[in-house]
Amino acid sequence: MKVVLLSDVASLGKKGDVVEVAEGYARNFLVPRKFATEASKGALAVLGDQRKAQERRDAQQLADARDLASRLEASKLAVKAKAGGNGKLFGAVTNADVADAIHDSLSVSIDKHKIEIKNQIKALGSYPVEIKLHKNVVAKTTVDVVAA
């Protein structure tokens, strides 16, 4: 019997997959627990529509991420921090500080966990930063740390 999976099932596949299973397994386990539904023409048509809609959403998210990446790479980010006389900071510049600088300059909120700083920033100067906007898009920019 062919069924369309409504959720991920460890031994069968992922949500949206059409799989062949034993009739008893489908009727007694998968369908009553809402893990799957019978693969009728209507169910397959709905599945096709959902996949097309998901592909459109993914394409839009990718385009938005690329646009944001180009804006980030073109902009200058400045972070103000307290520093001593020799240029060393009192503390360090964190991902949250960089996210706030992005929000201040571009009015875009970015999760601090998506910002990657290679080495800790503990002195004044310019430092490279990578921002993961999408699984295929990484924006590389520099952050200028200036004295407050």
Buried (B, 14 or more C-beta within 10 A) or exposed (E): BBBBBBEEBEEBEEBBBBBEBEEEBBBEBBBEEEBBBBBEEEBEEEBEEEEEEEEEEEEEBBEEBBEBBEBBEEBEBEBEBEBEEEEEBEEEBBBEBBBBBBEEBBEEEBEEEBBBBEEEBBBBEBBEBEBBBBEEBBBEBEBBBEEE
